[in-house]
Amino acid sequence: MTVLTELKVPNHLKQWVVDQNYSKYTAIDQGVWRYVMRQNHNFLKDVAHEKYTTGLTESGISINKIPKVEEMNECLRPFGWRAVTIDGFIPAVAFFSFQANGILPIASEIRKLKNILYTPAPDIIHEAAGHAPILCDPEYSTFVKLLSSIGAKAIATKEEHEVFEAARALSNLMETGIASDEEIKKAENLLTEKQSAVKTVSEAEQIARLYWWTVEFGMIGTTDNPKIFGAGLLSSVGESANSLTNKVKKLPFQLEHVIATSFDISKQQPHLFVCENFEQLTKEVLRFSETMAFKKGGTESLEKALKSEATATVEMSSGLQVTGTVTNIIKDEKDEAIFFKMEGPSTLSFENKTLSGHGKDRHFHGFSSPIGKLKSTNKQLEDFSAIDLIQHNIVIGERTTLLFESDVQVSGTVREIMKRDNKIILITLKEVTVTHNDKILFEPEWGEFDLAVGSTITSVFGGAADPENFFQTEDINQSVGQIGANKLEHNCLDTMYEWIRNIREKGQVTFEDEQELRRIENTLKVNFPKDWLLRLELVELLHTNSILHEVELQLRSQLDKLSMVDDNLSELINKGLKLLKS
């Protein structure tokens, strides 16, 4: 794909990228975009962060039509960002990885008219109109990239991974509109079951809370006079207005309070956090990062990787990075890790680049290694000089026995000693036996043994050290997954939406147009008694051009009747009519 090549999207992220396929958006979709954007801009221009209004234009977003993400991509380049379209929900680590690389992932889908107030699934209104404008602020941009780079390294638990999959399935079911009540109920029950299985708050969940209460629902300024900058507020017709009322408590941003506060994506927020400025957020995120496994290392961090049952990277004090799925840890009497094992495809890297000959082909079934110093010396093995190696009989071609302080013993013939930056990072042995007390950890029949050199574990993080090579997928999803057949039908209602849009964009109404507008009003009355948005657009067109006053009155009467049916519908209609007076 030309766009992906120009963007240089990392290989491991390409699987989430889709073509926007702009022609699939119907005139009804365009109407939904225009309604939401007109409402939001009218309200937010005075209450959002100062970058919101100019940021819309700077990021290539129009109020009147769904943006083309290719055009947004070009507009965002001067601000250090790019943009791609993705297909709905993607894993948090992938989402963070996109943003850490300065790429804004934008869902290609748009909410249905019936979900105009809120959709549980990601859509282009939220991710383009919500996220993009404020990214044009350099201080905010710095914060988002920093938070995302940290988020991409966060380690989640197995249970949290399962919650994500269940939430994704439910969200997709609810937005498609074709699932039965039984199917939705089953998906809801599964999500509840998976959520109840989560017993601890992982660092990944804490990062998610930080992201939620800032990037998604953040406010800036003072608690008495806050301004909106969170994408969830900037893209919501109702919640942005509600957020500034006394119904929603405004709390000063305090890191410990934020990461301790959970959230519910299906409900409006009962409270919001207000930061002083974006520099405060950057400072606090850096402070939080010091508590994470990728900064702390050690046994505690290794255990986080074990509980995640997902791809993680263990970095040794020599600088060697081991990527795979941690499945076992052996500890000493002080409860400190002395040996770890990974199962499944694993790789060895240095400075985030896979070592030649140590990709998944060599370590297809896994990897294991002791941790710590040798018993015979206080010097760390990675710091051994040539003389030290000879004194300890670590010589290529010679048989040796390495006894660690932990009583892990490695016996075999040295085949290779690998160094990087004057440190020994790897010793490869053949005809090897590895034991701990009376337990055999590695046998000669299993092949060569690569000893990961490192007296301590300095870092553990989620994902791969070299994701480009570890996740070697070139598969690019060309489908637009959630756009259903109902959106592809160019039906009568959609044709009328398109007529109204074309007349509005033309800027003048001819006699022939007036006759067509009369026919549209009659067709609405007979065949589409419940469609409120097209009636609203028709009223706007007639009112703006001061034509067909009697038709406008009929339409207003129809809208009044629709308003009596449902409170939410009444609010949508009244807000739309209010714009005609402003």
C-alpha positions as CSV (number, residue, x, y, z in Angstrom):
1,M,0.0,0.0,0.0
2,T,1.5,3.3,-1.1
3,V,0.2,5.2,1.9
4,L,1.7,2.8,4.4
5,T,5.0,2.9,2.6
6,E,5.1,6.7,2.8
7,L,4.1,6.6,6.4
8,K,6.6,3.9,7.3
9,V,4.1,2.2,9.6
10,P,6.0,-0.3,11.7
11,N,5.5,-3.9,10.4
12,H,3.9,-5.1,13.6
13,L,1.2,-2.4,13.4
14,K,0.3,-2.9,9.7
15,Q,-2.1,-5.6,10.5
16,W,-4.5,-3.1,12.1
17,V,-4.5,-0.6,9.2
18,V,-7.3,-0.5,6.7
19,D,-8.2,1.6,3.7
20,Q,-10.6,4.3,4.6
21,N,-12.7,3.5,1.5
22,Y,-14.3,6.9,1.5
23,S,-16.9,6.0,-1.0
24,K,-18.6,3.7,1.5
25,Y,-19.7,6.6,3.6
26,T,-23.4,7.3,2.8
27,A,-25.1,10.6,2.7
28,I,-26.7,9.7,6.1
29,D,-23.2,9.1,7.5
30,Q,-22.3,12.6,6.3
31,G,-25.4,14.0,7.9
32,V,-24.5,12.3,11.2
33,W,-20.9,13.8,11.1
34,R,-22.2,17.3,10.2
35,Y,-24.8,17.3,13.0
36,V,-22.4,16.2,15.7
37,M,-19.7,18.6,14.5
38,R,-22.0,21.6,14.2
39,Q,-23.3,21.0,17.7
40,N,-19.9,20.4,19.2
41,H,-18.2,23.3,17.6
42,N,-21.0,25.7,18.5
43,F,-20.7,24.7,22.1
44,L,-16.9,24.0,22.4
45,K,-15.6,27.1,20.7
46,D,-15.9,29.0,24.0
47,V,-15.3,26.2,26.6
48,A,-12.7,24.0,25.1
49,H,-8.9,24.5,25.2
50,E,-7.9,27.4,23.0
51,K,-6.3,25.0,20.5
52,Y,-9.6,23.2,19.7
53,T,-10.9,25.7,17.1
54,T,-7.7,26.3,15.2
55,G,-6.7,22.7,15.6
56,L,-9.7,21.5,13.7
57,T,-8.6,23.5,10.6
58,E,-4.9,22.7,11.1
59,S,-5.5,19.0,11.3
60,G,-7.6,19.0,8.2
61,I,-11.1,18.5,9.7
62,S,-14.2,20.1,8.2
63,I,-17.4,20.6,10.1
64,N,-19.5,19.8,7.1
65,K,-18.1,16.5,5.8
66,I,-16.3,13.5,7.1
67,P,-12.5,14.1,6.7
68,K,-10.3,12.1,4.4
69,V,-7.6,10.6,6.6
70,E,-5.0,10.9,3.8
71,E,-5.6,14.7,3.9
72,M,-5.4,14.7,7.7
73,N,-2.1,12.9,7.5
74,E,-0.6,15.7,5.3
75,C,-2.1,18.4,7.6
76,L,-0.7,16.8,10.8
77,R,2.9,16.4,9.4
78,P,4.1,19.9,10.5
79,F,3.0,19.1,14.0
80,G,5.0,15.8,14.2
81,W,2.0,13.6,13.6
82,R,0.6,11.3,10.9
83,A,-2.7,9.5,10.6
84,V,-3.9,6.1,9.5
85,T,-7.3,4.4,9.5
86,I,-7.8,1.3,11.6
87,D,-10.7,-1.2,11.9
88,G,-12.4,-0.6,15.3
89,F,-11.0,-1.7,18.6
90,I,-7.3,-2.6,18.7
91,P,-5.3,-3.9,21.6
92,A,-4.1,-1.1,24.0
93,V,-0.4,-1.9,23.3
94,A,-1.0,-1.5,19.6
95,F,-2.9,1.8,20.1
96,F,-0.1,3.1,22.3
97,S,2.5,2.0,19.8
98,F,0.9,3.9,17.0
99,Q,0.8,7.1,19.1
100,A,4.3,6.6,20.5
101,N,5.5,6.5,16.9
102,G,3.6,9.8,16.2
103,I,0.8,8.1,14.3
104,L,-2.9,8.9,15.2
105,P,-5.0,5.7,14.6
106,I,-8.4,6.7,13.4
107,A,-11.3,4.2,13.3
108,S,-12.8,4.1,9.7
109,E,-16.3,3.5,11.0
110,I,-18.8,6.1,11.9
111,R,-21.6,5.7,14.4
112,K,-25.1,5.0,13.1
113,L,-27.8,7.6,13.3
114,K,-29.5,5.8,16.1
115,N,-26.3,5.9,18.1
116,I,-25.6,9.6,17.4
117,L,-25.3,10.5,21.1
118,Y,-23.0,7.7,22.0
119,T,-21.4,4.6,20.5
120,P,-19.5,2.0,22.4
121,A,-17.3,1.3,19.4
122,P,-14.5,3.6,18.3
123,D,-15.5,5.8,15.4
124,I,-14.1,8.6,13.2
125,I,-16.0,11.3,15.1
126,H,-14.3,10.5,18.3
127,E,-10.8,9.7,17.0
128,A,-10.5,12.4,14.3
129,A,-12.6,15.3,15.7
130,G,-11.8,14.4,19.3
131,H,-8.1,13.6,19.3
132,A,-6.6,15.4,16.4
133,P,-7.2,19.2,17.1
134,I,-5.4,19.4,20.5
135,L,-2.4,17.3,19.1
136,C,-1.5,20.5,17.2
137,D,-0.5,22.0,20.6
138,P,3.2,21.1,21.0
139,E,3.1,20.7,24.8
140,Y,0.1,18.4,24.6
141,S,1.7,16.5,21.7
142,T,4.8,15.8,23.8
143,F,2.6,14.5,26.7
144,V,0.6,12.2,24.5
145,K,3.7,10.7,22.8
146,L,5.4,10.2,26.2
147,L,2.3,8.6,27.8
148,S,1.9,6.3,24.8
149,S,5.6,5.3,24.8
150,I,5.2,4.3,28.4
151,G,1.8,2.7,27.8
152,A,3.3,0.5,25.1
153,K,5.7,-1.0,27.7
154,A,3.1,-1.5,30.4
155,I,2.4,-5.1,31.4
156,A,-1.2,-6.3,31.8
157,T,-2.5,-9.4,33.4
158,K,-3.9,-12.3,31.5
159,E,-7.4,-11.5,32.9
160,E,-7.1,-7.9,31.6
161,H,-6.3,-9.3,28.1
162,E,-9.5,-11.4,28.3
163,V,-11.6,-8.4,29.4
164,F,-10.4,-6.5,26.3
165,E,-11.4,-9.3,24.0
166,A,-14.8,-9.5,25.6
167,A,-15.3,-5.8,25.5
168,R,-14.3,-5.7,21.9
169,A,-16.8,-8.4,21.0
170,L,-19.7,-6.7,22.8
171,S,-18.9,-3.3,21.3
172,N,-18.9,-4.7,17.8
173,L,-22.2,-6.5,18.4
174,M,-23.9,-3.4,19.7
175,E,-22.8,-1.1,16.9
176,T,-23.6,-3.4,14.0
177,G,-27.3,-3.3,14.9
178,I,-27.9,-6.9,13.6
179,A,-27.2,-8.8,16.7
180,S,-30.2,-10.4,18.6
181,D,-31.0,-9.4,22.2
182,E,-29.9,-12.9,23.2
183,E,-26.5,-12.5,21.5
184,I,-25.9,-9.1,23.2
185,K,-27.0,-10.5,26.6
186,K,-24.6,-13.4,26.2
187,A,-21.7,-11.0,25.3
188,E,-22.6,-8.8,28.3
189,N,-22.5,-11.7,30.6
190,L,-19.2,-12.8,29.3
191,L,-17.7,-9.4,29.8
192,T,-19.1,-9.3,33.4
193,E,-17.5,-12.7,34.0
194,K,-14.1,-11.6,32.7
195,Q,-14.2,-8.3,34.6
196,S,-15.0,-10.1,37.9
197,A,-11.9,-12.3,37.3
198,V,-9.6,-9.3,37.5
199,K,-8.4,-9.2,41.1
200,T,-5.5,-6.8,40.9
201,V,-4.7,-3.4,39.4
202,S,-1.8,-3.8,37.0
203,E,0.5,-1.1,35.7
204,A,-1.3,-1.4,32.4
205,E,-4.6,-0.6,34.1
206,Q,-3.1,2.3,35.9
207,I,-1.8,3.7,32.5
208,A,-5.3,3.1,31.1
209,R,-6.7,5.2,33.9
210,L,-4.1,8.0,33.3
211,Y,-5.0,8.0,29.7
212,W,-8.8,8.0,30.4
213,W,-8.8,10.9,32.8
214,T,-6.5,13.0,30.6
215,V,-6.4,12.2,26.9
216,E,-10.0,11.0,26.9
217,F,-11.8,13.0,29.6
218,G,-9.2,15.6,30.7
219,M,-9.8,19.3,31.7
220,I,-7.3,22.0,32.1
221,G,-7.1,25.3,34.1
222,T,-8.8,25.5,37.5
223,T,-11.6,23.6,39.1
224,D,-13.7,26.8,39.1
225,N,-13.1,27.5,35.4
226,P,-11.9,24.4,33.6
227,K,-11.5,24.1,29.8
228,I,-12.1,20.8,27.9
229,F,-9.3,19.0,26.1
230,G,-10.2,15.3,26.4
231,A,-11.3,13.6,23.2
232,G,-14.2,11.8,24.8
233,L,-15.7,15.2,25.7
234,L,-14.7,17.0,22.5
235,S,-16.6,14.3,20.5
236,S,-19.7,14.0,22.6
237,V,-22.8,16.0,21.8
238,G,-24.2,15.8,25.4
239,E,-21.4,14.9,27.7
240,S,-19.3,18.0,27.0
241,A,-22.1,20.2,28.1
242,N,-22.9,18.1,31.1
243,S,-19.3,18.1,32.2
244,L,-19.4,21.8,32.9
245,T,-22.5,21.6,35.1
246,N,-22.5,21.1,38.9
247,K,-23.6,17.5,38.2
248,V,-20.0,16.6,37.5
249,K,-17.5,17.1,40.3
250,K,-14.2,18.8,39.2
251,L,-11.2,17.4,41.0
252,P,-7.6,18.8,40.9
253,F,-5.3,16.4,39.0
254,Q,-3.3,14.3,41.5
255,L,-1.4,11.3,40.2
256,E,-2.1,9.0,43.1
257,H,-5.8,9.8,43.0
258,V,-6.1,9.4,39.2
259,I,-4.4,6.0,39.0
260,A,-6.6,4.8,41.9
261,T,-9.9,5.9,40.1
262,S,-11.6,3.4,37.9
263,F,-14.0,4.3,35.1
264,D,-17.0,2.9,33.3
265,I,-17.0,3.4,29.5
266,S,-20.7,2.9,29.2
267,K,-21.8,5.8,31.4
268,Q,-21.2,9.6,31.6
269,Q,-18.5,10.4,34.1
270,P,-19.6,11.5,37.6
271,H,-16.3,13.4,38.1
272,L,-13.4,14.8,36.1
273,F,-9.8,15.8,36.8
274,V,-8.5,19.2,36.0
275,C,-4.8,19.7,35.4
276,E,-3.0,23.0,35.7
277,N,-1.3,22.7,32.3
278,F,0.1,20.1,30.0
279,E,3.6,20.4,31.5
280,Q,2.2,19.1,34.8
281,L,0.9,16.0,33.1
282,T,4.2,15.3,31.5
283,K,6.0,15.7,34.8
284,E,3.6,13.4,36.6
285,V,3.7,10.7,33.9
286,L,7.5,10.7,34.1
287,R,7.1,10.3,37.9
288,F,4.7,7.4,37.4
289,S,7.0,5.7,35.0
290,E,9.6,5.2,37.8
291,T,7.2,2.7,39.4
292,M,6.9,0.5,36.3
293,A,8.6,-2.8,35.5
294,F,10.5,-1.3,32.6
295,K,12.3,1.0,35.0
296,K,12.5,-1.1,38.2
297,G,13.5,-4.5,36.8
298,G,14.2,-7.3,39.3
299,T,12.1,-10.3,40.5
300,E,8.9,-8.2,41.0
301,S,8.9,-7.1,37.4
302,L,9.7,-10.6,36.1
303,E,6.7,-11.9,38.0
304,K,4.5,-9.3,36.3
305,A,5.6,-10.7,32.9
306,L,4.8,-14.3,34.2
307,K,1.3,-13.3,35.2
308,S,0.6,-11.6,31.9
309,E,1.0,-14.8,29.9
310,A,1.8,-12.5,27.0
311,T,4.9,-11.4,25.0
312,A,7.3,-9.5,27.2
313,T,11.0,-8.5,27.2
314,V,13.5,-9.2,30.0
315,E,16.6,-7.0,29.8
316,M,19.8,-8.1,31.6
317,S,22.4,-5.9,33.2
318,S,24.7,-6.7,30.3
319,G,22.2,-5.0,27.9
320,L,21.0,-8.3,26.4
321,Q,17.2,-8.4,25.8
322,V,15.2,-11.6,25.8
323,T,11.8,-11.5,24.2
324,G,9.1,-14.2,24.6
325,T,6.5,-15.5,27.0
326,V,7.7,-16.0,30.6
327,T,6.3,-19.3,31.9
328,N,8.5,-20.2,34.9
329,I,10.7,-18.5,37.5
330,I,13.0,-20.3,39.9
331,K,13.7,-18.4,43.1
332,D,16.2,-18.7,45.9
333,E,15.6,-18.8,49.7
334,K,15.4,-15.0,49.7
335,D,12.6,-15.2,47.1
336,E,14.8,-13.6,44.4
337,A,14.7,-14.9,40.8
338,I,17.7,-17.0,39.9
339,F,16.5,-18.6,36.7
340,F,13.7,-17.9,34.2
341,K,12.2,-19.8,31.3
342,M,10.2,-18.7,28.2
343,E,8.1,-20.9,26.0
344,G,7.2,-20.4,22.4
345,P,9.1,-18.3,19.8
346,S,11.7,-16.1,21.5
347,T,14.4,-13.7,20.3
348,L,17.6,-12.1,21.7
349,S,18.3,-8.5,21.1
350,F,20.6,-5.7,22.0
351,E,19.6,-2.0,21.9
352,N,16.2,-3.1,20.5
353,K,17.7,-4.8,17.5
354,T,17.6,-8.6,17.1
355,L,21.0,-10.3,17.2
356,S,22.0,-12.0,14.0
357,G,21.3,-15.7,14.3
358,H,19.1,-15.3,17.4
359,G,15.7,-14.8,16.0
360,K,12.6,-17.0,16.4
361,D,14.1,-19.6,14.0
362,R,16.8,-20.5,16.5
363,H,14.7,-20.0,19.7
364,F,11.4,-21.4,18.3
365,H,10.5,-23.5,21.3
366,G,11.6,-21.0,23.9
367,F,14.6,-19.8,25.9
368,S,15.9,-20.2,29.5
369,S,18.8,-18.8,31.5
370,P,20.2,-18.4,35.0
371,I,20.5,-14.9,36.6
372,G,23.2,-13.7,38.8
373,K,27.0,-13.9,39.5
374,L,29.4,-16.8,39.5
375,K,30.2,-18.3,42.9
376,S,33.9,-18.0,42.5
377,T,34.1,-14.3,42.1
378,N,32.5,-11.0,43.1
379,K,33.0,-9.6,39.6
380,Q,30.0,-9.6,37.3
381,L,30.3,-12.1,34.4
382,E,29.4,-9.4,31.8
383,D,32.5,-7.4,33.0
384,F,35.0,-10.2,32.6
385,S,38.2,-9.3,30.8
386,A,40.1,-11.7,28.6
387,I,42.3,-12.7,31.5
388,D,39.2,-13.3,33.7
389,L,37.7,-15.6,31.1
390,I,40.9,-17.7,30.9
391,Q,41.1,-17.9,34.7
392,H,37.6,-19.2,34.8
393,N,38.2,-21.5,31.9
394,I,35.7,-19.8,29.7
395,V,37.6,-20.4,26.5
396,I,36.2,-21.1,23.0
397,G,36.6,-24.8,22.3
398,E,37.2,-25.7,26.0
399,R,34.8,-27.5,28.3
400,T,33.8,-25.6,31.3
401,T,31.6,-25.6,34.4
402,L,30.0,-22.4,35.5
403,L,28.6,-22.5,39.1
404,F,26.4,-19.6,40.0
405,E,25.8,-18.2,43.5
406,S,22.3,-19.6,43.3
407,D,23.8,-23.2,42.8
408,V,22.6,-23.2,39.2
409,Q,25.3,-25.1,37.3
410,V,26.0,-24.9,33.5
411,S,28.5,-27.5,32.1
412,G,29.4,-27.6,28.4
413,T,31.9,-26.7,25.7
414,V,32.2,-23.0,24.9
415,R,31.4,-22.3,21.2
416,E,31.0,-18.5,21.1
417,I,31.4,-15.5,23.4
418,M,29.5,-12.5,22.2
419,K,30.3,-8.9,23.3
420,R,28.6,-5.6,22.8
421,D,29.9,-2.2,24.1
422,N,32.8,-4.0,25.9
423,K,30.4,-6.2,27.9
424,I,29.8,-10.0,27.5
425,I,26.2,-10.5,26.7
426,L,25.9,-14.1,25.5
427,I,27.9,-17.3,25.9
428,T,26.9,-20.2,23.6
429,L,27.8,-23.7,24.7
430,K,27.3,-27.1,23.2
431,E,26.9,-30.6,24.8
432,V,25.3,-28.7,27.8
433,T,23.7,-29.8,31.0
434,V,22.1,-27.2,33.2
435,T,21.1,-28.2,36.8
436,H,19.8,-26.6,40.0
437,N,20.6,-28.8,43.0
438,D,19.2,-32.2,41.7
439,K,16.9,-30.8,39.1
440,I,17.9,-30.9,35.4
441,L,17.0,-27.7,33.6
442,F,18.6,-28.3,30.2
443,E,19.9,-31.5,28.6
444,P,22.6,-32.0,25.9
445,E,19.9,-33.6,23.6
446,W,18.1,-30.3,23.4
447,G,20.9,-28.7,21.4
448,E,23.1,-25.7,22.1
449,F,22.5,-23.5,25.2
450,D,22.7,-19.8,24.9
451,L,23.6,-18.3,28.3
452,A,22.1,-14.9,28.7
453,V,24.8,-13.0,30.6
454,G,23.6,-10.6,33.4
455,S,24.0,-10.5,37.1
456,T,20.6,-8.7,37.5
457,I,17.4,-8.0,35.5
458,T,17.4,-4.2,34.9
459,S,14.1,-3.9,33.0
460,V,11.0,-5.9,32.1
461,F,8.4,-4.6,29.7
462,G,5.4,-5.7,27.7
463,G,5.9,-6.4,24.0
464,A,9.1,-7.1,22.0
465,A,12.5,-5.4,22.1
466,D,12.5,-5.4,18.3
467,P,8.8,-5.6,17.3
468,E,9.7,-5.1,13.6
469,N,11.3,-8.5,13.6
470,F,9.4,-10.3,16.3
471,F,6.0,-9.6,14.8
472,Q,6.9,-10.3,11.2
473,T,3.5,-9.7,9.7
474,E,3.1,-8.0,6.4
475,D,-0.6,-8.8,6.3
476,I,-2.5,-5.6,5.7
477,N,-6.2,-5.7,6.5
478,Q,-7.9,-4.2,3.5
479,S,-11.5,-4.7,4.7
480,V,-13.6,-2.1,6.4
481,G,-14.8,-4.5,9.0
482,Q,-17.9,-3.0,10.6
483,I,-19.4,-1.3,7.6
484,G,-22.5,-3.5,7.1
485,A,-24.6,-4.2,4.1
486,N,-27.2,-1.7,5.3
487,K,-24.6,1.1,4.7
488,L,-23.9,-0.1,1.2
489,E,-27.5,0.1,0.1
490,H,-28.0,3.4,-1.8
491,N,-31.7,3.5,-0.7
492,C,-34.3,6.1,-1.1
493,L,-33.7,7.8,2.3
494,D,-30.0,8.1,1.6
495,T,-30.7,9.5,-1.9
496,M,-32.8,12.3,-0.2
497,Y,-30.0,13.1,2.2
498,E,-27.7,13.4,-0.7
499,W,-30.1,15.7,-2.6
500,I,-30.3,18.0,0.4
501,R,-26.5,18.1,0.8
502,N,-25.9,18.8,-2.9
503,I,-28.4,21.7,-2.8
504,R,-26.9,23.1,0.3
505,E,-23.4,22.9,-1.1
506,K,-24.4,24.5,-4.4
507,G,-25.3,27.6,-2.5
508,Q,-28.5,28.5,-4.4
509,V,-31.9,27.0,-4.8
510,T,-33.6,26.8,-8.2
511,F,-37.2,26.4,-9.0
512,E,-36.6,22.8,-9.9
513,D,-34.9,22.4,-6.5
514,E,-37.9,23.7,-4.7
515,Q,-40.1,21.2,-6.4
516,E,-37.8,18.4,-5.4
517,L,-37.8,19.7,-1.8
518,R,-41.6,19.5,-1.8
519,R,-41.4,15.9,-3.0
520,I,-38.8,15.0,-0.3
521,E,-41.0,16.4,2.4
522,N,-44.0,14.4,1.2
523,T,-41.9,11.2,0.9
524,L,-40.6,11.7,4.4
525,K,-44.2,12.1,5.7
526,V,-45.4,9.0,3.9
527,N,-42.5,6.6,4.1
528,F,-40.1,7.8,6.8
529,P,-42.2,9.2,9.6
530,K,-39.4,8.6,12.2
531,D,-36.4,10.2,10.5
532,W,-35.7,13.4,12.4
533,L,-32.3,14.4,11.0
534,L,-33.3,14.8,7.4
535,R,-36.3,16.9,8.5
536,L,-33.9,19.0,10.5
537,E,-31.6,19.5,7.5
538,L,-34.6,20.4,5.3
539,V,-35.8,22.9,7.8
540,E,-32.3,24.5,7.9
541,L,-32.2,24.7,4.1
542,L,-35.6,26.3,3.8
543,H,-35.0,28.6,6.7
544,T,-31.6,29.8,5.5
545,N,-32.9,30.5,2.0
546,S,-36.2,31.9,3.1
547,I,-38.2,29.7,0.8
548,L,-41.3,27.4,1.0
549,H,-42.3,28.7,4.4
550,E,-45.4,26.5,4.5
551,V,-43.3,23.4,4.0
552,E,-41.0,24.5,6.8
553,L,-43.9,24.9,9.1
554,Q,-45.1,21.4,8.3
555,L,-41.7,20.0,9.0
556,R,-41.4,21.8,12.3
557,S,-44.8,20.4,13.3
558,Q,-43.5,16.9,12.4
559,L,-40.4,17.5,14.5
560,D,-42.5,18.7,17.4
561,K,-44.4,15.4,17.4
562,L,-41.2,13.4,17.2
563,S,-39.9,15.3,20.2
564,M,-42.8,14.1,22.3
565,V,-41.9,10.4,21.7
566,D,-38.4,10.4,23.4
567,D,-36.5,12.7,25.7
568,N,-33.2,12.1,23.9
569,L,-34.8,12.7,20.5
570,S,-36.3,15.9,21.9
571,E,-32.9,17.1,23.0
572,L,-31.3,16.4,19.6
573,I,-34.1,18.1,17.7
574,N,-34.2,21.2,19.9
575,K,-30.4,21.6,19.8
576,G,-30.5,21.4,16.0
577,L,-33.3,24.0,15.8
578,K,-31.5,26.2,18.2
579,L,-28.5,26.5,15.8
580,L,-30.9,28.2,13.3
581,K,-31.4,31.1,15.7
582,S,-27.7,31.6,16.5
